[in-house]
Amino acid sequence: MLSSVILALSCLSLAMADLPVGRTLAVPDLNLCNQRVIHEVGPNGKGYFFSWRDPSLKDVQQDWLSARNYCRRHCMETVSLETSVENEWIKERLVRDNVKYIWTSGRKCDFPGCNRADLVPNETHGWFWTGSLEKLAPTTQRDQNDWSENGGIGKPQPDNREAQQGGAQENCLAVLNQFYNDGVNWHDVACHHVKPWVCEENEELVKFSQYVH
């Protein structure tokens, strides 16, 4: 138990890098954890929550950090699409429920500490799942990921389009459903955009909530 708590605290510290000024990463709330809703159990045995299926959140969209914090307060994390089976399973639900996009836990590592040799250039090697702290394959390995081949400026993803057009960095990973008539695929998106989200159960956060209470 203690080792799991230490791991959870370590992950929490790492995941708090580059938070917007004045904002914090939520910690699990034991009461909310005990009341968390599971809409479906996925192929990996984990429970999943789909924000649009909750009556109180049906029309709610949040930015990347707010979505993640909602999940974390309920002992969950925004979804990390670490296997092709899980990725396809989630995509099927977007199509079936006619949801045009969702947030995942995916994030580009481009803050202090991300200048390690294995993470640069960050646009290619710096993407990771914040929910599990697992790295994604380099974006150049197109058979090892699900990045779209098209986006707002007609370039393969990730393209950091908004930053190129004078806006924010596109540091967060969303799944878009035919948004550019390109299928259901991954896109890099600026983290301030608002979207529905998917949470998946996180055993380490469950243990953390029990320990701190």
PyMOL CGO cylinders between C-alpha atoms (Angstrom):
from pymol import cmd
from pymol.cgo import CYLINDER

trace = [
    CYLINDER, 0.00, 0.00, 0.00, 2.72, 2.48, 0.98, 0.3, 1, 1, 1, 1, 1, 1,
    CYLINDER, 2.72, 2.48, 0.98, 4.64, 1.92, -2.27, 0.3, 1, 1, 1, 1, 1, 1,
    CYLINDER, 4.64, 1.92, -2.27, 1.46, 2.59, -4.25, 0.3, 1, 1, 1, 1, 1, 1,
    CYLINDER, 1.46, 2.59, -4.25, 0.87, 5.82, -2.35, 0.3, 1, 1, 1, 1, 1, 1,
    CYLINDER, 0.87, 5.82, -2.35, 4.46, 6.93, -2.97, 0.3, 1, 1, 1, 1, 1, 1,
    CYLINDER, 4.46, 6.93, -2.97, 4.00, 6.19, -6.67, 0.3, 1, 1, 1, 1, 1, 1,
    CYLINDER, 4.00, 6.19, -6.67, 0.77, 8.18, -6.72, 0.3, 1, 1, 1, 1, 1, 1,
    CYLINDER, 0.77, 8.18, -6.72, 2.46, 11.14, -5.05, 0.3, 1, 1, 1, 1, 1, 1,
    CYLINDER, 2.46, 11.14, -5.05, 5.34, 10.95, -7.53, 0.3, 1, 1, 1, 1, 1, 1,
    CYLINDER, 5.34, 10.95, -7.53, 2.94, 10.89, -10.45, 0.3, 1, 1, 1, 1, 1, 1,
    CYLINDER, 2.94, 10.89, -10.45, 1.03, 13.81, -8.99, 0.3, 1, 1, 1, 1, 1, 1,
    CYLINDER, 1.03, 13.81, -8.99, 4.23, 15.86, -8.74, 0.3, 1, 1, 1, 1, 1, 1,
    CYLINDER, 4.23, 15.86, -8.74, 5.23, 15.10, -12.33, 0.3, 1, 1, 1, 1, 1, 1,
    CYLINDER, 5.23, 15.10, -12.33, 1.77, 15.75, -13.70, 0.3, 1, 1, 1, 1, 1, 1,
    CYLINDER, 1.77, 15.75, -13.70, 1.59, 19.22, -12.13, 0.3, 1, 1, 1, 1, 1, 1,
    CYLINDER, 1.59, 19.22, -12.13, 4.26, 20.62, -14.46, 0.3, 1, 1, 1, 1, 1, 1,
    CYLINDER, 4.26, 20.62, -14.46, 3.25, 23.57, -16.63, 0.3, 1, 1, 1, 1, 1, 1,
    CYLINDER, 3.25, 23.57, -16.63, -0.17, 24.16, -15.05, 0.3, 1, 1, 1, 1, 1, 1,
    CYLINDER, -0.17, 24.16, -15.05, -1.82, 27.46, -16.01, 0.3, 1, 1, 1, 1, 1, 1,
    CYLINDER, -1.82, 27.46, -16.01, -1.22, 30.26, -13.51, 0.3, 1, 1, 1, 1, 1, 1,
    CYLINDER, -1.22, 30.26, -13.51, -3.66, 30.08, -10.62, 0.3, 1, 1, 1, 1, 1, 1,
    CYLINDER, -3.66, 30.08, -10.62, -4.84, 26.55, -11.42, 0.3, 1, 1, 1, 1, 1, 1,
    CYLINDER, -4.84, 26.55, -11.42, -4.08, 23.30, -9.64, 0.3, 1, 1, 1, 1, 1, 1,
    CYLINDER, -4.08, 23.30, -9.64, -4.32, 19.59, -10.30, 0.3, 1, 1, 1, 1, 1, 1,
    CYLINDER, -4.32, 19.59, -10.30, -7.18, 18.05, -8.32, 0.3, 1, 1, 1, 1, 1, 1,
    CYLINDER, -7.18, 18.05, -8.32, -6.65, 15.30, -5.78, 0.3, 1, 1, 1, 1, 1, 1,
    CYLINDER, -6.65, 15.30, -5.78, -9.15, 12.49, -5.32, 0.3, 1, 1, 1, 1, 1, 1,
    CYLINDER, -9.15, 12.49, -5.32, -12.20, 13.13, -3.13, 0.3, 1, 1, 1, 1, 1, 1,
    CYLINDER, -12.20, 13.13, -3.13, -13.12, 9.98, -1.20, 0.3, 1, 1, 1, 1, 1, 1,
    CYLINDER, -13.12, 9.98, -1.20, -16.86, 10.76, -1.22, 0.3, 1, 1, 1, 1, 1, 1,
    CYLINDER, -16.86, 10.76, -1.22, -16.86, 11.40, -4.97, 0.3, 1, 1, 1, 1, 1, 1,
    CYLINDER, -16.86, 11.40, -4.97, -14.72, 8.32, -5.53, 0.3, 1, 1, 1, 1, 1, 1,
    CYLINDER, -14.72, 8.32, -5.53, -17.26, 6.18, -3.69, 0.3, 1, 1, 1, 1, 1, 1,
    CYLINDER, -17.26, 6.18, -3.69, -20.06, 7.68, -5.79, 0.3, 1, 1, 1, 1, 1, 1,
    CYLINDER, -20.06, 7.68, -5.79, -18.32, 7.49, -9.17, 0.3, 1, 1, 1, 1, 1, 1,
    CYLINDER, -18.32, 7.49, -9.17, -20.46, 6.33, -12.06, 0.3, 1, 1, 1, 1, 1, 1,
    CYLINDER, -20.46, 6.33, -12.06, -19.30, 3.62, -14.46, 0.3, 1, 1, 1, 1, 1, 1,
    CYLINDER, -19.30, 3.62, -14.46, -21.12, 3.62, -17.79, 0.3, 1, 1, 1, 1, 1, 1,
    CYLINDER, -21.12, 3.62, -17.79, -19.27, 0.69, -19.34, 0.3, 1, 1, 1, 1, 1, 1,
    CYLINDER, -19.27, 0.69, -19.34, -16.45, -1.71, -18.59, 0.3, 1, 1, 1, 1, 1, 1,
    CYLINDER, -16.45, -1.71, -18.59, -13.86, -1.66, -21.35, 0.3, 1, 1, 1, 1, 1, 1,
    CYLINDER, -13.86, -1.66, -21.35, -11.88, -4.47, -22.97, 0.3, 1, 1, 1, 1, 1, 1,
    CYLINDER, -11.88, -4.47, -22.97, -9.10, -3.94, -20.41, 0.3, 1, 1, 1, 1, 1, 1,
    CYLINDER, -9.10, -3.94, -20.41, -11.45, -4.53, -17.47, 0.3, 1, 1, 1, 1, 1, 1,
    CYLINDER, -11.45, -4.53, -17.47, -11.45, -0.87, -16.38, 0.3, 1, 1, 1, 1, 1, 1,
    CYLINDER, -11.45, -0.87, -16.38, -14.61, 1.14, -15.83, 0.3, 1, 1, 1, 1, 1, 1,
    CYLINDER, -14.61, 1.14, -15.83, -15.29, 4.13, -18.08, 0.3, 1, 1, 1, 1, 1, 1,
    CYLINDER, -15.29, 4.13, -18.08, -17.34, 7.29, -17.62, 0.3, 1, 1, 1, 1, 1, 1,
    CYLINDER, -17.34, 7.29, -17.62, -18.62, 9.25, -20.65, 0.3, 1, 1, 1, 1, 1, 1,
    CYLINDER, -18.62, 9.25, -20.65, -19.46, 12.84, -19.75, 0.3, 1, 1, 1, 1, 1, 1,
    CYLINDER, -19.46, 12.84, -19.75, -22.25, 13.20, -22.32, 0.3, 1, 1, 1, 1, 1, 1,
    CYLINDER, -22.25, 13.20, -22.32, -24.12, 10.22, -20.87, 0.3, 1, 1, 1, 1, 1, 1,
    CYLINDER, -24.12, 10.22, -20.87, -24.45, 11.89, -17.47, 0.3, 1, 1, 1, 1, 1, 1,
    CYLINDER, -24.45, 11.89, -17.47, -27.73, 13.88, -17.41, 0.3, 1, 1, 1, 1, 1, 1,
    CYLINDER, -27.73, 13.88, -17.41, -26.10, 16.74, -15.47, 0.3, 1, 1, 1, 1, 1, 1,
    CYLINDER, -26.10, 16.74, -15.47, -23.23, 16.98, -17.96, 0.3, 1, 1, 1, 1, 1, 1,
    CYLINDER, -23.23, 16.98, -17.96, -25.03, 16.18, -21.22, 0.3, 1, 1, 1, 1, 1, 1,
    CYLINDER, -25.03, 16.18, -21.22, -24.35, 19.59, -22.77, 0.3, 1, 1, 1, 1, 1, 1,
    CYLINDER, -24.35, 19.59, -22.77, -21.26, 20.48, -20.71, 0.3, 1, 1, 1, 1, 1, 1,
    CYLINDER, -21.26, 20.48, -20.71, -17.85, 20.89, -22.31, 0.3, 1, 1, 1, 1, 1, 1,
    CYLINDER, -17.85, 20.89, -22.31, -14.67, 21.74, -20.41, 0.3, 1, 1, 1, 1, 1, 1,
    CYLINDER, -14.67, 21.74, -20.41, -11.07, 22.62, -21.16, 0.3, 1, 1, 1, 1, 1, 1,
    CYLINDER, -11.07, 22.62, -21.16, -8.42, 19.92, -20.92, 0.3, 1, 1, 1, 1, 1, 1,
    CYLINDER, -8.42, 19.92, -20.92, -7.40, 20.56, -17.30, 0.3, 1, 1, 1, 1, 1, 1,
    CYLINDER, -7.40, 20.56, -17.30, -10.97, 20.95, -16.03, 0.3, 1, 1, 1, 1, 1, 1,
    CYLINDER, -10.97, 20.95, -16.03, -11.95, 17.67, -17.68, 0.3, 1, 1, 1, 1, 1, 1,
    CYLINDER, -11.95, 17.67, -17.68, -8.95, 15.95, -16.16, 0.3, 1, 1, 1, 1, 1, 1,
    CYLINDER, -8.95, 15.95, -16.16, -9.71, 17.38, -12.72, 0.3, 1, 1, 1, 1, 1, 1,
    CYLINDER, -9.71, 17.38, -12.72, -13.29, 16.12, -12.90, 0.3, 1, 1, 1, 1, 1, 1,
    CYLINDER, -13.29, 16.12, -12.90, -11.95, 12.63, -13.51, 0.3, 1, 1, 1, 1, 1, 1,
    CYLINDER, -11.95, 12.63, -13.51, -9.31, 12.85, -10.80, 0.3, 1, 1, 1, 1, 1, 1,
    CYLINDER, -9.31, 12.85, -10.80, -11.78, 13.96, -8.13, 0.3, 1, 1, 1, 1, 1, 1,
    CYLINDER, -11.78, 13.96, -8.13, -13.68, 10.74, -8.88, 0.3, 1, 1, 1, 1, 1, 1,
    CYLINDER, -13.68, 10.74, -8.88, -10.56, 8.50, -8.65, 0.3, 1, 1, 1, 1, 1, 1,
    CYLINDER, -10.56, 8.50, -8.65, -10.33, 8.34, -12.43, 0.3, 1, 1, 1, 1, 1, 1,
    CYLINDER, -10.33, 8.34, -12.43, -8.17, 9.87, -15.15, 0.3, 1, 1, 1, 1, 1, 1,
    CYLINDER, -8.17, 9.87, -15.15, -8.98, 11.14, -18.59, 0.3, 1, 1, 1, 1, 1, 1,
    CYLINDER, -8.98, 11.14, -18.59, -8.61, 8.26, -20.96, 0.3, 1, 1, 1, 1, 1, 1,
    CYLINDER, -8.61, 8.26, -20.96, -5.18, 7.08, -22.13, 0.3, 1, 1, 1, 1, 1, 1,
    CYLINDER, -5.18, 7.08, -22.13, -5.43, 5.21, -25.42, 0.3, 1, 1, 1, 1, 1, 1,
    CYLINDER, -5.43, 5.21, -25.42, -2.47, 2.93, -24.88, 0.3, 1, 1, 1, 1, 1, 1,
    CYLINDER, -2.47, 2.93, -24.88, -3.56, -0.03, -27.03, 0.3, 1, 1, 1, 1, 1, 1,
    CYLINDER, -3.56, -0.03, -27.03, -5.18, -0.30, -30.42, 0.3, 1, 1, 1, 1, 1, 1,
    CYLINDER, -5.18, -0.30, -30.42, -8.00, -2.34, -28.87, 0.3, 1, 1, 1, 1, 1, 1,
    CYLINDER, -8.00, -2.34, -28.87, -8.84, 0.40, -26.35, 0.3, 1, 1, 1, 1, 1, 1,
    CYLINDER, -8.84, 0.40, -26.35, -8.45, 3.09, -29.01, 0.3, 1, 1, 1, 1, 1, 1,
    CYLINDER, -8.45, 3.09, -29.01, -10.90, 1.40, -31.37, 0.3, 1, 1, 1, 1, 1, 1,
    CYLINDER, -10.90, 1.40, -31.37, -13.33, 0.69, -28.53, 0.3, 1, 1, 1, 1, 1, 1,
    CYLINDER, -13.33, 0.69, -28.53, -13.44, 4.37, -27.57, 0.3, 1, 1, 1, 1, 1, 1,
    CYLINDER, -13.44, 4.37, -27.57, -13.77, 5.46, -31.20, 0.3, 1, 1, 1, 1, 1, 1,
    CYLINDER, -13.77, 5.46, -31.20, -16.73, 3.13, -31.67, 0.3, 1, 1, 1, 1, 1, 1,
    CYLINDER, -16.73, 3.13, -31.67, -18.52, 4.87, -28.82, 0.3, 1, 1, 1, 1, 1, 1,
    CYLINDER, -18.52, 4.87, -28.82, -17.94, 8.32, -30.30, 0.3, 1, 1, 1, 1, 1, 1,
    CYLINDER, -17.94, 8.32, -30.30, -19.46, 7.14, -33.57, 0.3, 1, 1, 1, 1, 1, 1,
    CYLINDER, -19.46, 7.14, -33.57, -22.35, 5.34, -31.91, 0.3, 1, 1, 1, 1, 1, 1,
    CYLINDER, -22.35, 5.34, -31.91, -23.20, 8.29, -29.63, 0.3, 1, 1, 1, 1, 1, 1,
    CYLINDER, -23.20, 8.29, -29.63, -22.60, 10.87, -32.40, 0.3, 1, 1, 1, 1, 1, 1,
    CYLINDER, -22.60, 10.87, -32.40, -20.00, 12.75, -30.35, 0.3, 1, 1, 1, 1, 1, 1,
    CYLINDER, -20.00, 12.75, -30.35, -17.82, 14.98, -32.50, 0.3, 1, 1, 1, 1, 1, 1,
    CYLINDER, -17.82, 14.98, -32.50, -14.76, 15.14, -30.20, 0.3, 1, 1, 1, 1, 1, 1,
    CYLINDER, -14.76, 15.14, -30.20, -13.38, 14.28, -26.76, 0.3, 1, 1, 1, 1, 1, 1,
    CYLINDER, -13.38, 14.28, -26.76, -10.40, 15.05, -24.59, 0.3, 1, 1, 1, 1, 1, 1,
    CYLINDER, -10.40, 15.05, -24.59, -7.90, 12.34, -23.71, 0.3, 1, 1, 1, 1, 1, 1,
    CYLINDER, -7.90, 12.34, -23.71, -5.09, 12.51, -21.14, 0.3, 1, 1, 1, 1, 1, 1,
    CYLINDER, -5.09, 12.51, -21.14, -2.56, 13.01, -23.96, 0.3, 1, 1, 1, 1, 1, 1,
    CYLINDER, -2.56, 13.01, -23.96, -0.14, 15.92, -23.54, 0.3, 1, 1, 1, 1, 1, 1,
    CYLINDER, -0.14, 15.92, -23.54, 3.00, 17.21, -25.22, 0.3, 1, 1, 1, 1, 1, 1,
    CYLINDER, 3.00, 17.21, -25.22, 5.96, 17.49, -22.87, 0.3, 1, 1, 1, 1, 1, 1,
    CYLINDER, 5.96, 17.49, -22.87, 7.36, 20.94, -23.61, 0.3, 1, 1, 1, 1, 1, 1,
    CYLINDER, 7.36, 20.94, -23.61, 7.86, 22.40, -20.14, 0.3, 1, 1, 1, 1, 1, 1,
    CYLINDER, 7.86, 22.40, -20.14, 10.91, 22.45, -17.80, 0.3, 1, 1, 1, 1, 1, 1,
    CYLINDER, 10.91, 22.45, -17.80, 12.36, 18.96, -17.59, 0.3, 1, 1, 1, 1, 1, 1,
    CYLINDER, 12.36, 18.96, -17.59, 11.32, 18.01, -21.12, 0.3, 1, 1, 1, 1, 1, 1,
    CYLINDER, 11.32, 18.01, -21.12, 14.70, 18.70, -22.69, 0.3, 1, 1, 1, 1, 1, 1,
    CYLINDER, 14.70, 18.70, -22.69, 15.88, 15.13, -22.20, 0.3, 1, 1, 1, 1, 1, 1,
    CYLINDER, 15.88, 15.13, -22.20, 17.46, 13.57, -25.25, 0.3, 1, 1, 1, 1, 1, 1,
    CYLINDER, 17.46, 13.57, -25.25, 14.66, 11.02, -25.60, 0.3, 1, 1, 1, 1, 1, 1,
    CYLINDER, 14.66, 11.02, -25.60, 12.00, 13.75, -25.62, 0.3, 1, 1, 1, 1, 1, 1,
    CYLINDER, 12.00, 13.75, -25.62, 13.38, 16.13, -28.26, 0.3, 1, 1, 1, 1, 1, 1,
    CYLINDER, 13.38, 16.13, -28.26, 12.20, 17.36, -30.57, 0.3, 1, 1, 1, 1, 1, 1,
    CYLINDER, 12.20, 17.36, -30.57, 9.11, 17.52, -28.37, 0.3, 1, 1, 1, 1, 1, 1,
    CYLINDER, 9.11, 17.52, -28.37, 6.73, 17.73, -31.31, 0.3, 1, 1, 1, 1, 1, 1,
    CYLINDER, 6.73, 17.73, -31.31, 7.90, 14.27, -32.41, 0.3, 1, 1, 1, 1, 1, 1,
    CYLINDER, 7.90, 14.27, -32.41, 9.10, 12.52, -29.25, 0.3, 1, 1, 1, 1, 1, 1,
    CYLINDER, 9.10, 12.52, -29.25, 7.46, 14.44, -26.39, 0.3, 1, 1, 1, 1, 1, 1,
    CYLINDER, 7.46, 14.44, -26.39, 3.88, 13.18, -26.38, 0.3, 1, 1, 1, 1, 1, 1,
    CYLINDER, 3.88, 13.18, -26.38, 2.79, 11.14, -23.36, 0.3, 1, 1, 1, 1, 1, 1,
    CYLINDER, 2.79, 11.14, -23.36, -0.34, 9.99, -21.54, 0.3, 1, 1, 1, 1, 1, 1,
    CYLINDER, -0.34, 9.99, -21.54, -0.60, 12.02, -18.35, 0.3, 1, 1, 1, 1, 1, 1,
    CYLINDER, -0.60, 12.02, -18.35, -3.06, 9.50, -16.93, 0.3, 1, 1, 1, 1, 1, 1,
    CYLINDER, -3.06, 9.50, -16.93, -0.44, 6.75, -16.92, 0.3, 1, 1, 1, 1, 1, 1,
    CYLINDER, -0.44, 6.75, -16.92, 2.81, 8.68, -17.57, 0.3, 1, 1, 1, 1, 1, 1,
    CYLINDER, 2.81, 8.68, -17.57, 3.48, 6.41, -20.56, 0.3, 1, 1, 1, 1, 1, 1,
    CYLINDER, 3.48, 6.41, -20.56, 5.19, 7.84, -23.64, 0.3, 1, 1, 1, 1, 1, 1,
    CYLINDER, 5.19, 7.84, -23.64, 3.55, 7.67, -27.03, 0.3, 1, 1, 1, 1, 1, 1,
    CYLINDER, 3.55, 7.67, -27.03, 5.50, 6.31, -29.97, 0.3, 1, 1, 1, 1, 1, 1,
    CYLINDER, 5.50, 6.31, -29.97, 7.24, 9.04, -32.02, 0.3, 1, 1, 1, 1, 1, 1,
    CYLINDER, 7.24, 9.04, -32.02, 4.75, 10.81, -34.25, 0.3, 1, 1, 1, 1, 1, 1,
    CYLINDER, 4.75, 10.81, -34.25, 6.82, 9.74, -37.26, 0.3, 1, 1, 1, 1, 1, 1,
    CYLINDER, 6.82, 9.74, -37.26, 5.96, 6.09, -36.57, 0.3, 1, 1, 1, 1, 1, 1,
    CYLINDER, 5.96, 6.09, -36.57, 2.53, 6.35, -38.18, 0.3, 1, 1, 1, 1, 1, 1,
    CYLINDER, 2.53, 6.35, -38.18, 1.75, 2.65, -37.73, 0.3, 1, 1, 1, 1, 1, 1,
    CYLINDER, 1.75, 2.65, -37.73, 2.24, 2.98, -33.96, 0.3, 1, 1, 1, 1, 1, 1,
    CYLINDER, 2.24, 2.98, -33.96, -0.32, 5.74, -33.33, 0.3, 1, 1, 1, 1, 1, 1,
    CYLINDER, -0.32, 5.74, -33.33, -3.61, 7.09, -34.63, 0.3, 1, 1, 1, 1, 1, 1,
    CYLINDER, -3.61, 7.09, -34.63, -2.72, 10.64, -35.61, 0.3, 1, 1, 1, 1, 1, 1,
    CYLINDER, -2.72, 10.64, -35.61, -4.92, 11.98, -38.42, 0.3, 1, 1, 1, 1, 1, 1,
    CYLINDER, -4.92, 11.98, -38.42, -3.41, 12.57, -41.83, 0.3, 1, 1, 1, 1, 1, 1,
    CYLINDER, -3.41, 12.57, -41.83, -5.36, 15.81, -42.16, 0.3, 1, 1, 1, 1, 1, 1,
    CYLINDER, -5.36, 15.81, -42.16, -6.24, 18.90, -40.10, 0.3, 1, 1, 1, 1, 1, 1,
    CYLINDER, -6.24, 18.90, -40.10, -7.28, 22.52, -40.29, 0.3, 1, 1, 1, 1, 1, 1,
    CYLINDER, -7.28, 22.52, -40.29, -4.46, 23.43, -42.69, 0.3, 1, 1, 1, 1, 1, 1,
    CYLINDER, -4.46, 23.43, -42.69, -4.43, 20.15, -44.56, 0.3, 1, 1, 1, 1, 1, 1,
    CYLINDER, -4.43, 20.15, -44.56, -1.34, 18.73, -42.82, 0.3, 1, 1, 1, 1, 1, 1,
    CYLINDER, -1.34, 18.73, -42.82, -0.82, 15.45, -40.92, 0.3, 1, 1, 1, 1, 1, 1,
    CYLINDER, -0.82, 15.45, -40.92, -1.27, 15.68, -37.17, 0.3, 1, 1, 1, 1, 1, 1,
    CYLINDER, -1.27, 15.68, -37.17, 0.23, 16.90, -34.93, 0.3, 1, 1, 1, 1, 1, 1,
    CYLINDER, 0.23, 16.90, -34.93, 0.72, 20.18, -36.80, 0.3, 1, 1, 1, 1, 1, 1,
    CYLINDER, 0.72, 20.18, -36.80, 0.56, 22.83, -34.02, 0.3, 1, 1, 1, 1, 1, 1,
    CYLINDER, 0.56, 22.83, -34.02, -1.72, 24.77, -36.38, 0.3, 1, 1, 1, 1, 1, 1,
    CYLINDER, -1.72, 24.77, -36.38, -3.06, 27.32, -33.90, 0.3, 1, 1, 1, 1, 1, 1,
    CYLINDER, -3.06, 27.32, -33.90, 0.43, 28.39, -32.82, 0.3, 1, 1, 1, 1, 1, 1,
    CYLINDER, 0.43, 28.39, -32.82, 1.47, 28.75, -36.46, 0.3, 1, 1, 1, 1, 1, 1,
    CYLINDER, 1.47, 28.75, -36.46, -1.47, 31.09, -36.93, 0.3, 1, 1, 1, 1, 1, 1,
    CYLINDER, -1.47, 31.09, -36.93, -0.47, 33.29, -33.99, 0.3, 1, 1, 1, 1, 1, 1,
    CYLINDER, -0.47, 33.29, -33.99, -2.48, 31.54, -31.29, 0.3, 1, 1, 1, 1, 1, 1,
    CYLINDER, -2.48, 31.54, -31.29, -1.83, 29.08, -28.47, 0.3, 1, 1, 1, 1, 1, 1,
    CYLINDER, -1.83, 29.08, -28.47, 0.38, 26.02, -28.61, 0.3, 1, 1, 1, 1, 1, 1,
    CYLINDER, 0.38, 26.02, -28.61, -1.51, 22.84, -29.44, 0.3, 1, 1, 1, 1, 1, 1,
    CYLINDER, -1.51, 22.84, -29.44, -0.24, 20.81, -26.50, 0.3, 1, 1, 1, 1, 1, 1,
    CYLINDER, -0.24, 20.81, -26.50, -3.20, 18.52, -25.76, 0.3, 1, 1, 1, 1, 1, 1,
    CYLINDER, -3.20, 18.52, -25.76, -4.50, 15.42, -27.53, 0.3, 1, 1, 1, 1, 1, 1,
    CYLINDER, -4.50, 15.42, -27.53, -8.13, 15.09, -28.57, 0.3, 1, 1, 1, 1, 1, 1,
    CYLINDER, -8.13, 15.09, -28.57, -9.98, 12.49, -30.62, 0.3, 1, 1, 1, 1, 1, 1,
    CYLINDER, -9.98, 12.49, -30.62, -12.03, 14.11, -33.39, 0.3, 1, 1, 1, 1, 1, 1,
    CYLINDER, -12.03, 14.11, -33.39, -14.91, 12.37, -35.13, 0.3, 1, 1, 1, 1, 1, 1,
    CYLINDER, -14.91, 12.37, -35.13, -14.92, 13.29, -38.84, 0.3, 1, 1, 1, 1, 1, 1,
    CYLINDER, -14.92, 13.29, -38.84, -14.25, 16.92, -37.92, 0.3, 1, 1, 1, 1, 1, 1,
    CYLINDER, -14.25, 16.92, -37.92, -12.19, 17.40, -41.07, 0.3, 1, 1, 1, 1, 1, 1,
    CYLINDER, -12.19, 17.40, -41.07, -13.83, 14.51, -42.96, 0.3, 1, 1, 1, 1, 1, 1,
    CYLINDER, -13.83, 14.51, -42.96, -10.75, 12.51, -41.99, 0.3, 1, 1, 1, 1, 1, 1,
    CYLINDER, -10.75, 12.51, -41.99, -12.24, 9.66, -39.99, 0.3, 1, 1, 1, 1, 1, 1,
    CYLINDER, -12.24, 9.66, -39.99, -12.03, 9.29, -36.21, 0.3, 1, 1, 1, 1, 1, 1,
    CYLINDER, -12.03, 9.29, -36.21, -8.46, 10.11, -35.28, 0.3, 1, 1, 1, 1, 1, 1,
    CYLINDER, -8.46, 10.11, -35.28, -6.10, 11.93, -32.94, 0.3, 1, 1, 1, 1, 1, 1,
    CYLINDER, -6.10, 11.93, -32.94, -5.44, 15.66, -33.25, 0.3, 1, 1, 1, 1, 1, 1,
    CYLINDER, -5.44, 15.66, -33.25, -3.25, 18.08, -31.34, 0.3, 1, 1, 1, 1, 1, 1,
    CYLINDER, -3.25, 18.08, -31.34, -5.45, 20.87, -29.96, 0.3, 1, 1, 1, 1, 1, 1,
    CYLINDER, -5.45, 20.87, -29.96, -4.80, 23.91, -27.77, 0.3, 1, 1, 1, 1, 1, 1,
    CYLINDER, -4.80, 23.91, -27.77, -5.65, 22.94, -24.19, 0.3, 1, 1, 1, 1, 1, 1,
    CYLINDER, -5.65, 22.94, -24.19, -8.01, 25.88, -23.61, 0.3, 1, 1, 1, 1, 1, 1,
    CYLINDER, -8.01, 25.88, -23.61, -10.59, 24.54, -26.06, 0.3, 1, 1, 1, 1, 1, 1,
    CYLINDER, -10.59, 24.54, -26.06, -13.65, 22.91, -24.49, 0.3, 1, 1, 1, 1, 1, 1,
    CYLINDER, -13.65, 22.91, -24.49, -14.87, 19.39, -25.22, 0.3, 1, 1, 1, 1, 1, 1,
    CYLINDER, -14.87, 19.39, -25.22, -16.69, 16.43, -23.67, 0.3, 1, 1, 1, 1, 1, 1,
    CYLINDER, -16.69, 16.43, -23.67, -14.42, 13.88, -22.03, 0.3, 1, 1, 1, 1, 1, 1,
    CYLINDER, -14.42, 13.88, -22.03, -13.98, 10.24, -21.08, 0.3, 1, 1, 1, 1, 1, 1,
    CYLINDER, -13.98, 10.24, -21.08, -12.68, 9.07, -17.69, 0.3, 1, 1, 1, 1, 1, 1,
    CYLINDER, -12.68, 9.07, -17.69, -11.21, 5.66, -16.90, 0.3, 1, 1, 1, 1, 1, 1,
    CYLINDER, -11.21, 5.66, -16.90, -10.75, 4.13, -13.49, 0.3, 1, 1, 1, 1, 1, 1,
    CYLINDER, -10.75, 4.13, -13.49, -7.33, 4.56, -11.90, 0.3, 1, 1, 1, 1, 1, 1,
    CYLINDER, -7.33, 4.56, -11.90, -6.39, 2.15, -9.14, 0.3, 1, 1, 1, 1, 1, 1,
    CYLINDER, -6.39, 2.15, -9.14, -3.53, 4.32, -7.87, 0.3, 1, 1, 1, 1, 1, 1,
    CYLINDER, -3.53, 4.32, -7.87, -5.89, 7.24, -7.31, 0.3, 1, 1, 1, 1, 1, 1,
    CYLINDER, -5.89, 7.24, -7.31, -8.31, 4.95, -5.46, 0.3, 1, 1, 1, 1, 1, 1,
    CYLINDER, -8.31, 4.95, -5.46, -5.48, 3.91, -3.13, 0.3, 1, 1, 1, 1, 1, 1,
    CYLINDER, -5.48, 3.91, -3.13, -4.36, 7.52, -2.76, 0.3, 1, 1, 1, 1, 1, 1,
    CYLINDER, -4.36, 7.52, -2.76, -7.87, 8.65, -1.74, 0.3, 1, 1, 1, 1, 1, 1,
    CYLINDER, -7.87, 8.65, -1.74, -8.08, 5.94, 0.89, 0.3, 1, 1, 1, 1, 1, 1,
    CYLINDER, -8.08, 5.94, 0.89, -4.64, 6.75, 2.27, 0.3, 1, 1, 1, 1, 1, 1,
    CYLINDER, -4.64, 6.75, 2.27, -5.14, 10.50, 2.64, 0.3, 1, 1, 1, 1, 1, 1,
    CYLINDER, -5.14, 10.50, 2.64, -8.48, 9.95, 4.36, 0.3, 1, 1, 1, 1, 1, 1,
]
cmd.load_cgo(trace, "trace")
